[in-house]
Every structure is written in C-alpha cells, then in structure tokens.
C-alpha cells in the first residue's frame, strides 16, 4: 500500500537535505539576457603581475567596486590548473594544494572546501567568463595592491622548505616525512604523492565505487577503508603523477574497524610516516588529503574538533577539515607531516563534522598477520546482497543510486539524476528522491509522452524499472520514488504550479515534483501519479 504520509514525510526531509547537499546550476531553458547596463567596461584598468602588465583579449570590468577579469588569462598567469564543467557551470582550479571552485552566477565560492562569500557574482559576458580578481589572487597566496586604476599582484615568496620526492632511507629513519618543527599547509600538501585515488571494479569490470588510499610502504602496501573496496574484483590505484596500477591483492582487512590493506606491484615508493593520534590536542591544526567526489588529491585544512568521538560504537577523531564522498581512505596529517588518521566519514550538517579513524587503531590493525589473497575470493565469501542479513543504510543506498543510476538511459536519451535517500517513516523501507537539473533533458523526455501517447507516464515507467532493479539487485521490496526538476529560468514559468516557483536573483527557481510512485511486492499493485500534490490523482494497476 502506498502511504500518503510517507510522501509528505519525504517532502519535509528533502527540504532539509537539499539545503545541505544539492548544488544548483543555471539551465537556460529560455534566452538569458544580461542587461547591457549591468556592467561597465573600464578601458583604464591595468593589472600587473610581479611588475609585468597583463594583456587581456577582453578588457577587465568593474561592478560594485570589484574588478572582474577573464578567467583563462588570470589562471594561466598565476600558474593554476583550471577545469570547466559546463554541466554544473563550475570552474575548478588548483595550485600547490590549494583548490578553489566558482559557480557562475553564484555569489559565493569555495577554497579547500570552505565557503567564501563574493561581493560580485562571476559572469559569462559575450562568451567570456569573468571572475573576481582579488579572490583568485589571494586564494593562491598572492598579495594585491590597488593604486587607482592600476592593480598590482605580487607572487608569494618561495618557501624555504626543501622537498625530496624519494628521501634516502636508513634503518633508523625508514622514510622520514615528519619533522620536529611544524610545517606550513603548503609543505604538508607536498606529501600528496603518498595519497592515491582508488577506483573499484566488480566482476563485470564496471566501476562500482571510488575513494582514496595512503601508501604505507615502499613496496606498494596501501591503506584504505574497507567500505571503499567492499565488493571489489579489481582495484585501480592512481598516483598524482598519473601512474596507475591494477591489483586484486588484499593483504589484510577489518570490516568492523573499516580498514583494509591492499598491495600493488611497485617499488621505491614514497610513503607516509605513521604518527601517534593519542598525542593530538583539541584545536590542533590538521590537513586532510583525498579525492572527494573524484577530485583527485584535494587538500583541506582544519582543526581537531574532538580528539576522541564515538559514533555507532566506533572511535574517531572529529575534525573541521571538510571531506566528502571519495575522501574515504584518505590521509589526515598533523603539521609535522605524520599520518594521524584515515579520513572515513562526514555527517551532513552545517557544523563541519568530519571523522577520521585514529592512527592508534591503524597501528594495531597493521600488527595483524598479513596473508595475500585474491579480491575475487573475498567477494565470493561475502553473503548475497539479497539476504536480509545484509543491512543497507540510507547513506549507502544514496551512494549506490548515484554510482549506478546517476545516468538513466530512456530510448535514445541519457537522463542525469542526483539521488538522495531517507528512511521511510516506519523505518522499514526507503524513500528515494531523484532530481534532474537539466531542463532540456526533462523536456525531451516528456516529449515521448506527448508524441507517443503512452498509457503509462514515462516517469512512472522509470520508477517501475528502478523498483524492479533494486528488488532484484539488493533485495529491497519497500521503496518509494519521487522525482524532481530543479532549474533556473530567466522568465516566469507560468505553465508550472505556483507552489514550485520562487524568485531568485533576476529570474526564478523552478523546483517541480513531477512524479511519485511505488511497486507493492506484497500485493503486486503499482501506484503512481504525475501530480504528487493531489492525493486523488494516484492511479493503481496490478502487475503481478
């Protein structure tokens, strides 16, 4: 039976989750026209970097006292690596352990995971992307001085720290990456060649998860979380110099403590020095390096929020350094360059609650006897996913949905979804919310309904397909699905319900819940609606 109360329960839960999780992006369903009076090109602005005047193909502009400059030019001059994601309208740039992200049209940016407000939104004007000069320059450690219409950028001085990629080893100091005095964040960041990106493949050679790992020996022993490699048949290990290794060898595992030790065929690798987490102090500065959301070797910094935090019966170090999906198995360093933890989890909130397994537990784990075994053998020994003994959480199901159904193919269309899962009100099932951010994809999908005159709405057929998939693959028989369209529009979308529209900037945000449904395996009935606001709009028919 479909429970209407569960739908409203999900709506209230989604409202909280969306504020924390979802990244909005601009989708141009109609022409987005920027008034010509919004910006004023100033022919007199000159920008100098270390005394050299920059030559811009498009002139810098000023808005609200903020100077904006063409993105590509400023990043290239400052020596940063830059990537553009057209789908999310996001600019990502990195340089020497500093990672920044800017979203076009948003009045905020992030630096190493920390949200930074901007005085002016980055914009695209006549095909040229403009970004705020001061934020970019200062993010990479440059100093900026403004003298009238002349702006001077001075590069930071080269640090005195001397880094050796493969330091000589001795019997007493087997790979000294620590020092008696504190390093800078930038210096700790140079240990990122000891942190790897991990992709996990199943027996069908399909990527099922990704995460991070830490090199702990010169001959290729790599520490990670067990949940990162759980279900693996083969593992790909990639270093920040683009070297990649494939392995199926597991040396050691502890599912309860969520630790695993794998082995790659490599020699003379730089590796971490394991420190003593019991000596950490409240407020002590730490650095986390991992691959959140697949952004390889990202560095974030913060402090120890709690030296010992017990969560679900396990001990962790609580840190303020931001981590995310993909950070699992990454390194937590103290400011002497010692590994004091393995980043493992975060709690979705505005409080920056992030967790790492203490190095004291890692040391105990590594004292166990190592026995090389094939991941395929380990996988065969695991219980079947369809058995009730295998507990699935809303968090793990969220990851599973985004990894396996982030893109759904419908006839000749590829439909992008972002999934959020919460437990149902009675705690016995799950409610799965999928959001589309591409309005063109959604409109093309809905055209199949109009042109094909389908008896079952196209969205309802996808919900039915997903219900069967989760039942067959994971043994889940109590799942509710609700689907959303979330886009930004320059003109008022009058054809959509008033309750789904809010003003945002110069335009409107459309957050439209367009489908809801459930397959009841106990009765064989499938119920769905294309108007979740109306309880009487549900349609039921028997499938089994």
Secondary structure, DSSP 8 states (H G I E B T S, - for coil): ---HHHHHHHHHHHHHHHHHH-------SS-----GGG-EE-TT-EEEETTEE---SS--EEETTEEEEEHHHHHHHTT-EEEEETTTTEEEEEETTEEEEEETT-SEEEETTEEEE-SS--EEETTEEEEEHHHHHHHTT-EEEEETTEEEEE-----S----TT----SSSTT----SS---HHHHHGGGGGEEEEEEE-TTS-EEEEEEEEE-STT-EEEE-HHHHTT-SEEEEE-TTS-EEEE-EEEEEETTTTEEEEE-S--S----EE--GGG--TT-EEEEEE-GGG-TTEEEEEEEEEEEEEETTEEEEEE-S---TT-TTEEEEETTSEEEEEEEEEE-STT-EEEEEEHHHHHHHHTS----EEHHHHHHHS--TTSTTS---HHHHHHHHHHHHSEEEETTEEEE-EEEEEE-TTSSSEEEEEEE--HHHHHHHHHHHHHHT-SS-HHHHHHHHHHHHHHHHH----EEEEEEEEEEESS--TTS-GGGEEEETTEEEEEEEEEEEEEETTTTEEEEES-TT-GGG-EEEE--
